[in-house]
């Protein structure tokens, strides 16, 4: 029960003669909230038509004329469903060509997989489960796949911060989906590229690692690693975009497990960031020269 409801009940008890003057004053003062009541009645009712284009962009990150498009695409106020599978069938090969055109030696790589660590407030219980030793923070982890059209094409999580990226990937089911659905018309396996934490396989390429072959890396191996490492940087901008546009998910003191849906908040922010990319593009889509789908096609 809130402080306000307790105070309302105290007033009723005083009016009914259950509490005397002294008891009422003591209890009423004891249940005084430190947070002042927001005077919402002093403000006009919200009206989108009354807002300017600049106000809409500052408050909602969306141009005023695009808000109806986004609302219709999201089917608001009804429920919406977002598939975690491939965004647009038949485009993986186009993404692979765009990545190779930017200097990547792989000709069949259409996206980049990475684990994202999102710090949270230290929980009251089970602190070790969510503690990430690498970052030295309590956190939740997500696994993302980014593609050259500027979208986060696949997102899974949250999982506990202590979990390893490879285990999180195996549980997500992404590898099975890649094996089944990601091939060229000629039957060649398409792949995503990840960091050395993942195990090498046809659908998941990784850098050459020192010691894997019982000898130092050759110049060709080093050149491959260098060429591939330069391309994912442009895709990693996507993960920074989510927190840059929605700063509250980067303020860990307010992200308390059990007090709010911390994991869902990040997923929804990533989804809305994808919608903004569909409307306006981003640095990644411009870098690769691949336009994102329309917001209507994305949520279809």
N, C-alpha and C positions, 0 to 999 in steps of 0.2 A: 504494500500500500504506500502511495506517495505521501510526502509531507503535507501536501495540500488537502488530500482526502482525510488524513488524520486530523488536521485542523478543522475541517468541516464537521467531522464527527464530534470533536470537542465542543464546538459551538452548539450542536444539537443536544449534547449531554448537559451543557450549562443551561440551555433554554428549558429543558425538561426537569431541572432541579437536581440532576444526578451529581453535579459538581458544584461546589460553592465557589465564591469569588477567588479565594486564594488558590485553590486547586486548579481552577481554570487558567488563571494568569501564569502559574508555574508551568503547567503542561503545554499551554499554547506557545509560550516562549521557548520551551525545550524543543518543540517540533518546528522550529523556524528554519527554512531552507536557506543555505548560503547562496543559492542561485536565484537571482531575481526573476520574477515572472516577465516573460517577453510581452510587451504591450501590443499584441497583434491587432487589437481592436482599433488602434490609432492609425492603422495603415489601410489604404484602399485595397480592395480585393484584386488579386493578381489578374492581369489582362495582358495577353501576348500582344494584342494590337496596340497597346499603349507604349510598348517598348520600342526603342529605336534599333536599327540594325547593329550599331556599335554595342549597345547594351546586351543584345542577344548573343553576340559573339563573345563578349567578355564573361557573361554569366553562364552560358551553355556550351561554348566552344563551337557553335554552329551558327551559320548565317540565318537571318530571320526567314528568308524565303525558302530555306532548306528544311526548316523544322517540320512543316507539314509532310514533306517527302519522307523524312526520317520516321515520323510518327506512323505514317501509313506503312512504311517498310517494316517497322517493328510491330505492326498490328496492335498498337496501343489503343485502348487500355486493356485489351485482351491478353491472353498468355502468348508467349512466343517460344519457339523451339529453334535451337541453333545446332546443326549437325556438326560433329567433331571430325567428320571425314574430309576428303578432298573437296576443295571449294568448287572448282569448275573442271569437269571431266575433259580430258583431251588437251589440257594446257601444260602438263608437266614437261613435255618435250620442248615446248616453246621456252619455258623457264630455263631448261638445261642449256639451250642454245644461247640465251641471254647471259647466263653465268660464264659459259666458255668464252663468249665474245669479250668479256671483261678481264680475260687473262687466266682463267682457271684451266689447268691441264686436263681436268676431267670433262668428258663430253656428255656424260649421262647423269650429272648431278643437277637436281632441280630445286633444292632447298637446303636449309641449314638447321640442324637440331641443336638445342642448347638447354641446359637447366638454369632456371632463374631462382635465386635465393631472395626471399622477401622478408626482411627483419620484422619481428613483432615484439610486443612488450613481454617481459619475462612472466610466464604464467605462475600461478600460485601452486599448481601441481604438475607433475610429470615434466619437470624442467629439462631433464636430460634427453627426453625423447625428441624435443624440438630444438635442441641445441646443435648448431652447426659448427663443428670444430675448425673447419677451414676459414670461415668468415668470423668465427668467434662471436656469434650472435645467436639469440633464440630466433627461429625463423620457420617459415613454411616454404616449401619448394614447389615449383611448377616446371613442367617440361614443354617447350615450345618448338614449333617448326615455322620458320620464316621463309617466304618465297619472294622472288624478284618483283612481283607486282605491288609490293609494299604492305602485304597483309600477313598477319599471324595466321597461318593456314590450319594449324592444329595446336591445341592446348590441353594439357592434362594436369591434374593436381586438384587441390593441394595434397602434399604428403609431408610427413614430419621432416624437420630440418636436418636431422642426422642421416637421412637416407642417402645412399649413393646414387649418382646420376644413372649408372648402368642398370641398377635394380629398378629404379623408377621407370626407365624406358621399357624394360621387359614387361612390367605390369600394365603399362598403358595400352598395349595391343597395337602400337604403331608399326612394329616390325612385321607383324602378320598382315596388316593392311597393305604395306608396301610390297610384300611378296605377292599378294593376290592381284593388286590393281595397278601397280606402277610399272608399265612396260611400254616400249615403243611399238609402233605398228608391226615392226619386224620381230617382236618378241624379246628384245634386249631389256634387261633389268635396269630400271632407273633407280637412282639412289639419293639419299640425303648425306650431308657431310657434317661430322661432329668432331668434338675434341678428343684427345687421347684417352679420356676416361671410358669411352665406349669400346666394345669389341668389334673388330673388323669383320665384315660380312658383305655379301654382294649388294644388299640394299642399304648398307650403312658404311660409308668410307670414312677413314680417319687418317691423321698424319702418321708418317713413319716414326717409330719410337726407337730411341737408342737402346740396344740390347735385345730387341725382339728377334734379331737374326744372328745373334752370337758374334756380331762384329760391328764396327762403327758404321754410321750411315754414309752411303756413297754420295758424291756430289749431285747425282741425279735425284736421289732421295731428298737431299737438303733443298734442292731447287724446287721439287714438287711441294714440299712443306711450305716454302716461302711463298710460292705462287698462290697456293690455296689459302694461306692465312690472310692474304691481303683482301680477298673478296668478302669473307663473312663480316668484316668490320662494317661495311655499308648496311648489312642486314641487321646487325646488332643495334643499329639506331632505333629499330622498332621497339625494342624492350625499354629503351630510355624514353621513348615517346609516351609510353603508357603512364609512367610516373611523372613526367614533365607536364602532362595535360591534367592529371588527376593527383594533385600534390598530397591529398589527405592519405593516400595509401603508402606514402613514403615517410609518414610521421609515426614511427613505431610505438610511441607512448600511448597513442590512441587505439592501437590495434591489439586488442585484448581478446584472447580466445575465451569463449564463454559469455562475453559481454556483447559481441557483435559477430556477424558472419564474415570474418576476415577473408577467408578463402573465396567466397562468392563475390566479395567486393572487387577483388583483383580480376576475377574472370569477367565480370560485367564491365569493368573499366577497359579491359582488353577488347571486348566485343564492341563497345562504343567507339574505341579508338580505331578499330577496323572500319566502322561505319563512316567516321570522319575521313579516313583515307579514301574510301569510295567516293566521297563527295569532293574532296580537295586534293587528293594525292599526297605524297610525302617525298622526302629526300631519297628513300630507297627506290621507289618506283621511277623517279626521275633519273637516278643513277643508272639503272638497268634499261631504261626506255620501254618499260612495260606498264601499260595503263591498268589500274585496278578495275574491277567490274563496277557497274552502277550500284547504288545502294539498294535499288529494287531487285536487281539480279542477285545480289549477295544474300538477301534475306528471303528470297523466293523458296 
